[in-house]
Amino acid sequence: MNNKKLDAIQFLRGISVLLVIAFHFRQYLNNVYLQVDIGDRLFGLGEVGVDIFFVISGFVIVYSSINKKNNTTLEFSLKRFFKLYPVYCFVLLLLIIFNINQNYTASQIIKSFIYIPNDYNFIGPWYGYSINIPAWTLTYEVIFYAIFAAAIFMSHKRRTTICIFMIIIIVCTAQMYFRGFLQLDPITRDIDNNNIVRNLTFLSNPILYEFIYGMIIAEFYVRVIARRLNFDYSICIKNRSSIVHPVSIFLRLA
């Protein structure tokens, strides 16, 4: 099966972006109209756009890595690195330069460059953000990429299964270490612990499970939906019936 671009994913990304933007700007609608909290009422749940992004990421990483030849562990890692890190560093440098009055500490700067949140006394999954505030999501993206790369190294064919089990094991182990119990709610407040290992608290956040949902959807799409679509399309070409095949596809998937 050819690795084709899925337009529906791009539409879903656009919707997610609009949801997140509306969520962050909802405060400008409050106290303006008769309904003083209209911004919160309309867009208070817009943060779900971030969750959708994580699911999309899980889907895209599995779907785009189908070709084993072009997705060795090294090649996968390099593609993710150059797609993300140079732009991130450029933006982060601009923020540091143009916000010189903020007096960022060396610890904040170093943590921001390596995607580690600044304050674990702050609730998760944000943990005090970093200098580039919206980039808190990249902390979870990067750890997902690292786990997926390790899964490819173990077995490209079973990369999804291995990655899912690794995420579950990592999150559960970290939760037991940092909190002493398992939790599915990503809104967390961790027990105060000043040792250096605490900088890895984000590994315990169950928001990482959202990548699993995307991976499962991708496997279902590749193994079931895409194969059936390709099968019906080949029948259509063979029979030279351009009218019947959309209907047959719909009936077969219904």
C-alpha positions as CSV (number, residue, x, y, z in Angstrom):
1,M,0.0,0.0,0.0
2,N,1.3,3.4,-0.9
3,N,1.9,5.9,1.9
4,K,-0.5,8.7,0.7
5,K,-1.3,12.0,2.3
6,L,-4.7,12.0,4.0
7,D,-6.5,15.2,3.5
8,A,-8.9,14.5,6.3
9,I,-6.1,14.7,8.8
10,Q,-5.2,18.2,7.6
11,F,-8.9,19.3,8.1
12,L,-8.8,17.8,11.6
13,R,-5.6,19.6,12.4
14,G,-7.2,22.9,11.2
15,I,-10.2,22.3,13.5
16,S,-7.9,21.6,16.4
17,V,-5.9,24.8,15.8
18,L,-9.2,26.8,15.8
19,L,-10.3,25.2,19.0
20,V,-7.0,26.0,20.8
21,I,-7.0,29.6,19.5
22,A,-10.6,30.1,20.6
23,F,-9.8,28.7,24.0
24,H,-6.9,31.1,24.6
25,F,-8.8,34.1,23.4
26,R,-12.1,33.3,25.2
27,Q,-11.2,35.9,27.9
28,Y,-11.7,38.7,25.4
29,L,-15.4,37.8,25.0
30,N,-16.0,37.7,28.8
31,N,-17.4,40.9,30.4
32,V,-18.3,42.4,27.1
33,Y,-21.8,41.1,26.4
34,L,-24.9,40.7,28.6
35,Q,-23.8,37.1,29.3
36,V,-20.5,38.0,31.1
37,D,-19.0,34.6,30.8
38,I,-19.9,33.9,27.2
39,G,-16.3,33.3,26.2
40,D,-15.9,30.5,28.8
41,R,-19.3,29.0,27.9
42,L,-18.6,28.9,24.2
43,F,-14.9,28.0,24.1
44,G,-14.1,26.7,27.6
45,L,-13.6,23.2,26.2
46,G,-11.4,24.4,23.3
47,E,-8.4,22.9,25.0
48,V,-9.6,19.5,23.7
49,G,-7.8,20.6,20.5
50,V,-4.5,19.7,22.2
51,D,-5.9,16.2,22.9
52,I,-6.9,15.9,19.3
53,F,-3.4,16.9,18.2
54,F,-1.9,14.1,20.3
55,V,-4.2,11.5,18.8
56,I,-3.4,12.8,15.3
57,S,0.3,12.6,16.1
58,G,-0.1,9.0,17.1
59,F,-1.9,8.2,13.9
60,V,0.5,10.1,11.6
61,I,3.6,8.5,13.1
62,V,2.3,5.0,12.6
63,Y,0.9,5.7,9.1
64,S,4.0,7.6,7.8
65,S,6.4,4.9,9.0
66,I,4.8,2.0,7.1
67,N,7.7,1.8,4.6
68,K,10.4,-0.1,6.5
69,K,13.2,0.8,4.1
70,N,12.7,4.6,4.7
71,N,12.0,4.3,8.4
72,T,15.0,2.8,10.1
73,T,15.5,4.0,13.7
74,L,18.2,6.5,12.6
75,E,16.3,7.9,9.6
76,F,13.1,8.2,11.7
77,S,14.9,10.0,14.4
78,L,16.7,12.4,12.1
79,K,13.5,13.3,10.2
80,R,11.7,14.0,13.5
81,F,14.7,16.0,14.8
82,F,15.1,18.3,11.8
83,K,11.3,18.8,11.4
84,L,11.0,20.0,14.9
85,Y,14.1,21.1,16.8
86,P,15.7,23.8,14.5
87,V,12.5,25.8,14.3
88,Y,11.9,25.4,18.0
89,C,15.4,26.6,18.9
90,F,15.0,29.6,16.6
91,V,11.7,30.7,18.1
92,L,13.0,30.1,21.7
93,L,16.1,32.2,21.0
94,L,13.9,35.0,19.7
95,L,11.8,34.9,22.9
96,I,14.9,35.0,25.1
97,I,16.5,37.9,23.2
98,F,13.3,40.1,23.0
99,N,12.2,39.4,26.5
100,I,15.6,40.3,28.1
101,N,13.8,42.0,31.0
102,Q,12.4,38.7,32.1
103,N,15.6,37.6,33.8
104,Y,15.4,34.0,32.9
105,T,17.6,31.7,35.0
106,A,20.2,29.4,33.5
107,S,18.0,26.4,34.7
108,Q,14.9,27.8,32.9
109,I,16.9,28.3,29.6
110,I,18.5,24.9,29.7
111,K,15.2,23.1,30.6
112,S,13.4,25.0,27.8
113,F,16.0,23.9,25.2
114,I,15.6,20.2,26.2
115,Y,11.8,20.2,26.6
116,I,11.8,19.9,30.4
117,P,9.0,21.9,32.2
118,N,10.1,24.5,34.7
119,D,8.0,24.0,37.8
120,Y,6.9,20.6,39.1
121,N,5.0,22.3,42.0
122,F,2.6,23.4,39.3
123,I,-0.2,21.1,38.2
124,G,0.3,18.8,35.2
125,P,0.3,18.3,32.4
126,W,1.8,21.8,32.1
127,Y,4.2,21.7,35.1
128,G,5.0,25.4,35.0
129,Y,5.4,25.4,31.2
130,S,8.8,26.7,29.8
131,I,10.0,29.9,28.4
132,N,8.1,29.2,25.2
133,I,4.7,28.6,26.9
134,P,2.7,26.9,24.1
135,A,5.6,24.5,23.6
136,W,4.7,22.4,26.7
137,T,3.0,20.0,24.3
138,L,6.3,19.3,22.6
139,T,7.6,17.7,25.8
140,Y,5.1,14.9,25.3
141,E,5.7,14.8,21.5
142,V,9.4,14.3,21.9
143,I,9.1,11.5,24.5
144,F,6.6,9.8,22.2
145,Y,9.0,10.1,19.2
146,A,11.8,8.6,21.4
147,I,9.7,5.7,22.5
148,F,8.5,5.0,18.9
149,A,12.1,5.1,17.6
150,A,13.0,2.5,20.2
151,A,10.1,0.4,19.1
152,I,11.2,0.6,15.5
153,F,14.7,-0.5,16.6
154,M,13.2,-3.6,18.3
155,S,10.9,-4.5,15.5
156,H,9.5,-2.4,12.7
157,K,6.7,-4.8,12.0
158,R,5.5,-4.7,15.6
159,R,6.5,-1.1,16.3
160,T,3.0,-0.1,17.3
161,T,2.4,-2.9,19.7
162,I,5.8,-2.4,21.3
163,C,5.4,1.4,21.6
164,I,2.0,1.0,23.2
165,F,3.3,-1.4,25.9
166,M,6.4,0.8,26.5
167,I,4.2,3.9,27.0
168,I,2.0,2.1,29.5
169,I,4.9,0.6,31.4
170,I,6.8,4.0,31.5
171,V,3.7,5.9,32.7
172,C,2.6,3.4,35.2
173,T,6.2,2.9,36.6
174,A,6.6,6.7,36.9
175,Q,3.3,7.2,38.5
176,M,4.1,4.6,41.2
177,Y,7.5,6.2,41.8
178,F,6.4,9.8,41.9
179,R,2.9,9.4,43.4
180,G,2.5,5.9,44.7
181,F,-0.7,5.2,42.8
182,L,-2.0,4.9,39.3
183,Q,-4.0,7.7,37.7
184,L,-5.9,8.3,34.4
185,D,-6.6,12.0,35.0
186,P,-3.9,14.1,33.3
187,I,-4.6,17.0,35.7
188,T,-2.1,16.1,38.4
189,R,-0.3,17.6,41.4
190,D,2.8,15.7,42.3
191,I,4.2,15.0,45.7
192,D,7.0,17.4,46.5
193,N,10.4,15.8,45.9
194,N,13.5,17.8,45.4
195,N,15.8,15.2,43.9
196,I,17.0,15.6,40.3
197,V,14.9,12.6,39.1
198,R,11.8,14.8,39.7
199,N,12.6,16.5,36.4
200,L,11.2,13.4,34.7
201,T,7.8,13.7,36.4
202,F,6.2,14.5,33.1
203,L,6.8,10.8,32.2
204,S,4.1,9.9,34.7
205,N,1.4,12.0,33.1
206,P,-1.3,9.8,31.4
207,I,-1.8,12.4,28.7
208,L,0.8,10.2,26.9
209,Y,-2.0,7.6,26.5
210,E,-3.6,9.8,23.9
211,F,-0.9,8.9,21.4
212,I,-2.0,5.3,21.9
213,Y,-5.5,6.1,20.6
214,G,-4.0,7.5,17.4
215,M,-1.8,4.5,16.9
216,I,-4.7,2.1,17.3
217,I,-6.8,4.1,14.8
218,A,-3.9,4.1,12.3
219,E,-3.5,0.3,12.5
220,F,-7.2,-0.2,12.0
221,Y,-7.2,2.2,9.1
222,V,-4.1,0.5,7.4
223,R,-5.2,-3.1,8.1
224,V,-8.9,-2.8,7.5
225,I,-10.3,0.4,5.9
226,A,-7.4,1.2,3.4
227,R,-7.2,-2.4,2.3
228,R,-10.9,-2.6,1.6
229,L,-10.8,0.7,-0.3
230,N,-7.9,-0.4,-2.4
231,F,-9.6,-3.8,-3.1
232,D,-12.9,-2.1,-4.2
233,Y,-11.0,0.4,-6.3
234,S,-9.1,-2.4,-8.1
235,I,-12.4,-4.1,-8.9
236,C,-13.7,-0.9,-10.3
237,I,-10.7,-0.4,-12.6
238,K,-10.9,-4.0,-13.8
239,N,-14.6,-3.8,-14.5
240,R,-14.3,-0.2,-15.9
241,S,-17.2,0.9,-13.8
242,S,-16.8,4.4,-12.5
243,I,-20.4,4.7,-11.3
244,V,-20.6,1.5,-9.2
245,H,-17.4,1.7,-7.2
246,P,-18.2,4.6,-4.8
247,V,-21.5,2.8,-3.9
248,S,-19.7,-0.5,-3.5
249,I,-17.1,1.1,-1.2
250,F,-19.9,2.6,0.9
251,L,-21.8,-0.6,1.2
252,R,-18.7,-2.7,2.1
253,L,-17.7,-0.2,4.8
254,A,-21.2,0.2,6.2
